C-alpha cells in the first residue's frame, strides 16, 4: 500500500461487520472467512495511507452535514483461456455479445457459480450477463453506503479471479486487454440520502433533479480532469477512454445517451442517481469513491449551477461544435491525468498529503517505464521500413 519502509510496523483493526465466509474450501476441507481491517499506527492513530480510512473520514464528514453517500459500482471483466502451462492468454472462450446466452456464452456456468457464491456471502446480486465484447461479463449487485460498496468491490474482484481459475479460466479487470473491442468499465451510480430519503429526487425540479443533485453533478464535472488519475489509474486505462467503444471521452451529462461523462438514468423518484461512466475496475474503489464524494460536496458547498445537458452524440460533433457547447475532454493519457491531479488542491485535500504524494510518485514511475519500452506496434511499423 501507500507505506514507506520506516512505516512497516502497522496494526490491523478488524471491522466485525465485514465478516463473511468465502465460498470455497481448502484442500483439507477447512473454510476461510473475510474480515476487512483498517490500518492503524503503533500509536493507535488511523494510518494516513489507508484508503478505507480515507473514505470513512469523508463519509463521516458528509454525515456531519446530514448526507449519506449511496453507491453502486458495475464492474465489467473478461474471462480468457489459459495456455498449456496455465498462463493467461487473450483468447476468449466464446464469441458472444451483449446478453448472449449459452451455448454462445461459454462462461455462463462460471458466471452463474460466481453469482451463487456472492449471494451466499450476503451480496444482493441484481443481474449478471454477457457484455458486448467476446469473453466480457458483468455482475451487478445492489447499491449500499459508500464504504460497504467499496468493500464489496474489493471482495468481488477476489472471488471472481479465484473462481475463474477453478474453471481453468483467467479473469482480468484490466480496462482494455484487447484492441478493437469495448473495454471494461466500472460505471458508478451515486446519490446522497438526507434523513433517510434520496436527496437527489425532486419531481418538480429541472430534469427531475433536486438542487442538491444539480450542484453535486456540477462538482463532478468541474473536477473531472483532476480526479481522472484516481478513477482511471493505469497506462492502459486510456486505451479504453477513446471514441467508438461506449466509453466517455467528453465532460458532459445527458439524460438519454451514453456518450457523455455522466448519465442520469431515466428512473427517478427514490431511484434518482447519477451514473459516472469514466471509472474502470482497476481503480482503488475506496479512493475513487472518496474523490467523487469530495468533488460532489464541493459543488454543493459552492452552490455551483447545473450545466445544461447535452443529449446529442458527442462523438459525432466537430471540435468546434463541442467548443461552442463548452464541452471539455478527459485527459488523453496517464501523464496528462497526473499533471491535472498534481495541480488540484481538492484532490490533495480528499486523499491527504501522504496518499496524494505517494500515488503521484508511483504512477509517474509507471508512466516513465511505459514510455521507455519498445512496443510491438513500433516493431510492426518500423522494423522493416527503416
Secondary structure as a PSIPRED ss2 file (coil, helix, strand):
# PSIPRED VFORMAT (PSIPRED V4.0)

   1 X C   1.000  0.000  0.000
   2 X C   1.000  0.000  0.000
   3 X C   1.000  0.000  0.000
   4 X C   1.000  0.000  0.000
   5 X H   0.000  1.000  0.000
   6 X H   0.000  1.000  0.000
   7 X H   0.000  1.000  0.000
   8 X C   1.000  0.000  0.000
   9 X C   1.000  0.000  0.000
  10 X E   0.000  0.000  1.000
  11 X E   0.000  0.000  1.000
  12 X E   0.000  0.000  1.000
  13 X E   0.000  0.000  1.000
  14 X E   0.000  0.000  1.000
  15 X C   1.000  0.000  0.000
  16 X H   0.000  1.000  0.000
  17 X H   0.000  1.000  0.000
  18 X H   0.000  1.000  0.000
  19 X C   1.000  0.000  0.000
  20 X E   0.000  0.000  1.000
  21 X E   0.000  0.000  1.000
  22 X E   0.000  0.000  1.000
  23 X E   0.000  0.000  1.000
  24 X E   0.000  0.000  1.000
  25 X E   0.000  0.000  1.000
  26 X C   1.000  0.000  0.000
  27 X C   1.000  0.000  0.000
  28 X C   1.000  0.000  0.000
  29 X C   1.000  0.000  0.000
  30 X C   1.000  0.000  0.000
  31 X E   0.000  0.000  1.000
  32 X E   0.000  0.000  1.000
  33 X E   0.000  0.000  1.000
  34 X E   0.000  0.000  1.000
  35 X C   1.000  0.000  0.000
  36 X C   1.000  0.000  0.000
  37 X E   0.000  0.000  1.000
  38 X E   0.000  0.000  1.000
  39 X E   0.000  0.000  1.000
  40 X E   0.000  0.000  1.000
  41 X E   0.000  0.000  1.000
  42 X C   1.000  0.000  0.000
  43 X C   1.000  0.000  0.000
  44 X C   1.000  0.000  0.000
  45 X C   1.000  0.000  0.000
  46 X E   0.000  0.000  1.000
  47 X C   1.000  0.000  0.000
  48 X C   1.000  0.000  0.000
  49 X C   1.000  0.000  0.000
  50 X C   1.000  0.000  0.000
  51 X H   0.000  1.000  0.000
  52 X H   0.000  1.000  0.000
  53 X H   0.000  1.000  0.000
  54 X H   0.000  1.000  0.000
  55 X H   0.000  1.000  0.000
  56 X H   0.000  1.000  0.000
  57 X H   0.000  1.000  0.000
  58 X H   0.000  1.000  0.000
  59 X H   0.000  1.000  0.000
  60 X H   0.000  1.000  0.000
  61 X H   0.000  1.000  0.000
  62 X H   0.000  1.000  0.000
  63 X H   0.000  1.000  0.000
  64 X H   0.000  1.000  0.000
  65 X C   1.000  0.000  0.000
  66 X C   1.000  0.000  0.000
  67 X E   0.000  0.000  1.000
  68 X E   0.000  0.000  1.000
  69 X E   0.000  0.000  1.000
  70 X E   0.000  0.000  1.000
  71 X E   0.000  0.000  1.000
  72 X E   0.000  0.000  1.000
  73 X E   0.000  0.000  1.000
  74 X E   0.000  0.000  1.000
  75 X E   0.000  0.000  1.000
  76 X E   0.000  0.000  1.000
  77 X E   0.000  0.000  1.000
  78 X E   0.000  0.000  1.000
  79 X E   0.000  0.000  1.000
  80 X E   0.000  0.000  1.000
  81 X E   0.000  0.000  1.000
  82 X E   0.000  0.000  1.000
  83 X C   1.000  0.000  0.000
  84 X C   1.000  0.000  0.000
  85 X C   1.000  0.000  0.000
  86 X C   1.000  0.000  0.000
  87 X C   1.000  0.000  0.000
  88 X E   0.000  0.000  1.000
  89 X E   0.000  0.000  1.000
  90 X E   0.000  0.000  1.000
  91 X E   0.000  0.000  1.000
  92 X E   0.000  0.000  1.000
  93 X C   1.000  0.000  0.000
  94 X C   1.000  0.000  0.000
  95 X C   1.000  0.000  0.000
  96 X C   1.000  0.000  0.000
  97 X C   1.000  0.000  0.000
  98 X C   1.000  0.000  0.000
  99 X C   1.000  0.000  0.000
 100 X C   1.000  0.000  0.000
 101 X C   1.000  0.000  0.000
 102 X C   1.000  0.000  0.000
 103 X C   1.000  0.000  0.000
 104 X C   1.000  0.000  0.000
 105 X C   1.000  0.000  0.000
 106 X C   1.000  0.000  0.000
 107 X C   1.000  0.000  0.000
 108 X H   0.000  1.000  0.000
 109 X H   0.000  1.000  0.000
 110 X H   0.000  1.000  0.000
 111 X H   0.000  1.000  0.000
 112 X H   0.000  1.000  0.000
 113 X H   0.000  1.000  0.000
 114 X H   0.000  1.000  0.000
 115 X H   0.000  1.000  0.000
 116 X H   0.000  1.000  0.000
 117 X H   0.000  1.000  0.000
 118 X H   0.000  1.000  0.000
 119 X H   0.000  1.000  0.000
 120 X H   0.000  1.000  0.000
 121 X C   1.000  0.000  0.000
 122 X C   1.000  0.000  0.000
 123 X C   1.000  0.000  0.000
 124 X C   1.000  0.000  0.000
 125 X E   0.000  0.000  1.000
 126 X E   0.000  0.000  1.000
 127 X E   0.000  0.000  1.000
 128 X E   0.000  0.000  1.000
 129 X E   0.000  0.000  1.000
 130 X E   0.000  0.000  1.000
 131 X C   1.000  0.000  0.000
 132 X C   1.000  0.000  0.000
 133 X C   1.000  0.000  0.000
 134 X C   1.000  0.000  0.000
 135 X C   1.000  0.000  0.000
 136 X E   0.000  0.000  1.000
 137 X E   0.000  0.000  1.000
 138 X E   0.000  0.000  1.000
 139 X E   0.000  0.000  1.000
 140 X E   0.000  0.000  1.000
 141 X E   0.000  0.000  1.000
 142 X C   1.000  0.000  0.000
 143 X C   1.000  0.000  0.000
 144 X E   0.000  0.000  1.000
 145 X E   0.000  0.000  1.000
 146 X H   0.000  1.000  0.000
 147 X H   0.000  1.000  0.000
 148 X H   0.000  1.000  0.000
 149 X H   0.000  1.000  0.000
 150 X H   0.000  1.000  0.000
 151 X H   0.000  1.000  0.000
 152 X H   0.000  1.000  0.000
 153 X H   0.000  1.000  0.000
 154 X H   0.000  1.000  0.000
 155 X H   0.000  1.000  0.000
 156 X H   0.000  1.000  0.000
 157 X H   0.000  1.000  0.000
 158 X H   0.000  1.000  0.000
 159 X H   0.000  1.000  0.000
 160 X H   0.000  1.000  0.000
 161 X H   0.000  1.000  0.000
 162 X H   0.000  1.000  0.000
 163 X H   0.000  1.000  0.000
 164 X H   0.000  1.000  0.000
 165 X H   0.000  1.000  0.000
 166 X H   0.000  1.000  0.000
 167 X C   1.000  0.000  0.000
 168 X C   1.000  0.000  0.000
 169 X E   0.000  0.000  1.000
 170 X E   0.000  0.000  1.000
 171 X E   0.000  0.000  1.000
 172 X E   0.000  0.000  1.000
 173 X C   1.000  0.000  0.000
 174 X C   1.000  0.000  0.000
 175 X C   1.000  0.000  0.000
 176 X C   1.000  0.000  0.000
 177 X C   1.000  0.000  0.000
 178 X C   1.000  0.000  0.000
 179 X C   1.000  0.000  0.000
 180 X C   1.000  0.000  0.000
 181 X C   1.000  0.000  0.000
 182 X C   1.000  0.000  0.000
 183 X C   1.000  0.000  0.000
 184 X C   1.000  0.000  0.000
 185 X C   1.000  0.000  0.000
 186 X E   0.000  0.000  1.000
 187 X E   0.000  0.000  1.000
 188 X E   0.000  0.000  1.000
 189 X E   0.000  0.000  1.000
 190 X E   0.000  0.000  1.000
 191 X E   0.000  0.000  1.000
 192 X E   0.000  0.000  1.000
 193 X E   0.000  0.000  1.000
 194 X E   0.000  0.000  1.000
 195 X C   1.000  0.000  0.000
 196 X C   1.000  0.000  0.000
 197 X E   0.000  0.000  1.000
 198 X E   0.000  0.000  1.000
 199 X C   1.000  0.000  0.000
 200 X C   1.000  0.000  0.000
 201 X E   0.000  0.000  1.000
 202 X C   1.000  0.000  0.000
 203 X C   1.000  0.000  0.000
 204 X C   1.000  0.000  0.000
 205 X C   1.000  0.000  0.000
 206 X H   0.000  1.000  0.000
 207 X H   0.000  1.000  0.000
 208 X H   0.000  1.000  0.000
 209 X E   0.000  0.000  1.000
 210 X C   1.000  0.000  0.000
 211 X H   0.000  1.000  0.000
 212 X H   0.000  1.000  0.000
 213 X H   0.000  1.000  0.000
 214 X H   0.000  1.000  0.000
 215 X H   0.000  1.000  0.000
 216 X H   0.000  1.000  0.000
 217 X H   0.000  1.000  0.000
 218 X H   0.000  1.000  0.000
 219 X H   0.000  1.000  0.000
 220 X H   0.000  1.000  0.000
 221 X H   0.000  1.000  0.000
 222 X H   0.000  1.000  0.000
 223 X C   1.000  0.000  0.000
 224 X H   0.000  1.000  0.000
 225 X H   0.000  1.000  0.000
 226 X H   0.000  1.000  0.000
 227 X H   0.000  1.000  0.000
 228 X H   0.000  1.000  0.000
 229 X H   0.000  1.000  0.000
 230 X H   0.000  1.000  0.000
 231 X H   0.000  1.000  0.000
 232 X C   1.000  0.000  0.000
 233 X C   1.000  0.000  0.000
 234 X C   1.000  0.000  0.000
 235 X C   1.000  0.000  0.000
 236 X C   1.000  0.000  0.000
 237 X H   0.000  1.000  0.000
 238 X H   0.000  1.000  0.000
 239 X H   0.000  1.000  0.000
 240 X H   0.000  1.000  0.000
 241 X C   1.000  0.000  0.000
 242 X C   1.000  0.000  0.000
 243 X C   1.000  0.000  0.000
 244 X C   1.000  0.000  0.000
 245 X C   1.000  0.000  0.000
 246 X C   1.000  0.000  0.000
 247 X C   1.000  0.000  0.000
 248 X C   1.000  0.000  0.000
 249 X C   1.000  0.000  0.000
 250 X E   0.000  0.000  1.000
 251 X E   0.000  0.000  1.000
 252 X E   0.000  0.000  1.000
 253 X E   0.000  0.000  1.000
 254 X E   0.000  0.000  1.000
 255 X C   1.000  0.000  0.000
 256 X C   1.000  0.000  0.000
 257 X C   1.000  0.000  0.000
 258 X C   1.000  0.000  0.000
 259 X C   1.000  0.000  0.000
 260 X E   0.000  0.000  1.000
 261 X E   0.000  0.000  1.000
 262 X E   0.000  0.000  1.000
 263 X E   0.000  0.000  1.000
 264 X C   1.000  0.000  0.000
 265 X C   1.000  0.000  0.000
 266 X C   1.000  0.000  0.000
 267 X C   1.000  0.000  0.000
 268 X C   1.000  0.000  0.000
 269 X H   0.000  1.000  0.000
 270 X H   0.000  1.000  0.000
 271 X H   0.000  1.000  0.000
 272 X C   1.000  0.000  0.000
 273 X C   1.000  0.000  0.000
 274 X E   0.000  0.000  1.000
 275 X E   0.000  0.000  1.000
 276 X E   0.000  0.000  1.000
 277 X C   1.000  0.000  0.000
 278 X C   1.000  0.000  0.000
 279 X C   1.000  0.000  0.000
 280 X C   1.000  0.000  0.000
 281 X C   1.000  0.000  0.000
 282 X C   1.000  0.000  0.000
 283 X C   1.000  0.000  0.000
 284 X C   1.000  0.000  0.000
 285 X H   0.000  1.000  0.000
 286 X H   0.000  1.000  0.000
 287 X H   0.000  1.000  0.000
 288 X H   0.000  1.000  0.000
 289 X H   0.000  1.000  0.000
 290 X H   0.000  1.000  0.000
 291 X H   0.000  1.000  0.000
 292 X H   0.000  1.000  0.000
 293 X H   0.000  1.000  0.000
 294 X H   0.000  1.000  0.000
 295 X H   0.000  1.000  0.000
 296 X H   0.000  1.000  0.000
 297 X H   0.000  1.000  0.000
 298 X H   0.000  1.000  0.000
 299 X H   0.000  1.000  0.000
 300 X H   0.000  1.000  0.000
 301 X H   0.000  1.000  0.000
 302 X C   1.000  0.000  0.000
 303 X C   1.000  0.000  0.000
 304 X C   1.000  0.000  0.000
 305 X C   1.000  0.000  0.000
 306 X C   1.000  0.000  0.000
 307 X C   1.000  0.000  0.000
 308 X C   1.000  0.000  0.000
 309 X C   1.000  0.000  0.000
 310 X C   1.000  0.000  0.000
 311 X C   1.000  0.000  0.000
 312 X C   1.000  0.000  0.000
 313 X C   1.000  0.000  0.000
 314 X H   0.000  1.000  0.000
 315 X H   0.000  1.000  0.000
 316 X H   0.000  1.000  0.000
 317 X C   1.000  0.000  0.000
 318 X C   1.000  0.000  0.000
 319 X H   0.000  1.000  0.000
 320 X H   0.000  1.000  0.000
 321 X H   0.000  1.000  0.000
 322 X H   0.000  1.000  0.000
 323 X H   0.000  1.000  0.000
 324 X H   0.000  1.000  0.000
 325 X C   1.000  0.000  0.000
 326 X C   1.000  0.000  0.000
 327 X C   1.000  0.000  0.000
 328 X E   0.000  0.000  1.000
 329 X E   0.000  0.000  1.000
 330 X C   1.000  0.000  0.000
 331 X C   1.000  0.000  0.000
 332 X C   1.000  0.000  0.000
 333 X C   1.000  0.000  0.000
 334 X H   0.000  1.000  0.000
 335 X H   0.000  1.000  0.000
 336 X H   0.000  1.000  0.000
 337 X H   0.000  1.000  0.000
 338 X H   0.000  1.000  0.000
 339 X H   0.000  1.000  0.000
 340 X H   0.000  1.000  0.000
 341 X H   0.000  1.000  0.000
 342 X H   0.000  1.000  0.000
 343 X C   1.000  0.000  0.000
 344 X C   1.000  0.000  0.000
 345 X H   0.000  1.000  0.000
 346 X H   0.000  1.000  0.000
 347 X H   0.000  1.000  0.000
 348 X H   0.000  1.000  0.000
 349 X H   0.000  1.000  0.000
 350 X H   0.000  1.000  0.000
 351 X H   0.000  1.000  0.000
 352 X H   0.000  1.000  0.000
 353 X H   0.000  1.000  0.000
 354 X H   0.000  1.000  0.000
 355 X H   0.000  1.000  0.000
 356 X H   0.000  1.000  0.000
 357 X H   0.000  1.000  0.000
 358 X H   0.000  1.000  0.000
 359 X H   0.000  1.000  0.000
 360 X H   0.000  1.000  0.000
 361 X H   0.000  1.000  0.000
 362 X H   0.000  1.000  0.000
 363 X H   0.000  1.000  0.000
 364 X H   0.000  1.000  0.000
 365 X H   0.000  1.000  0.000
 366 X H   0.000  1.000  0.000
 367 X H   0.000  1.000  0.000
 368 X H   0.000  1.000  0.000
 369 X H   0.000  1.000  0.000
 370 X H   0.000  1.000  0.000
 371 X H   0.000  1.000  0.000
 372 X H   0.000  1.000  0.000
 373 X C   1.000  0.000  0.000
 374 X C   1.000  0.000  0.000
 375 X C   1.000  0.000  0.000
 376 X H   0.000  1.000  0.000
 377 X H   0.000  1.000  0.000
 378 X H   0.000  1.000  0.000
 379 X H   0.000  1.000  0.000
 380 X H   0.000  1.000  0.000
 381 X H   0.000  1.000  0.000
 382 X H   0.000  1.000  0.000
 383 X C   1.000  0.000  0.000
 384 X C   1.000  0.000  0.000
 385 X C   1.000  0.000  0.000
 386 X C   1.000  0.000  0.000
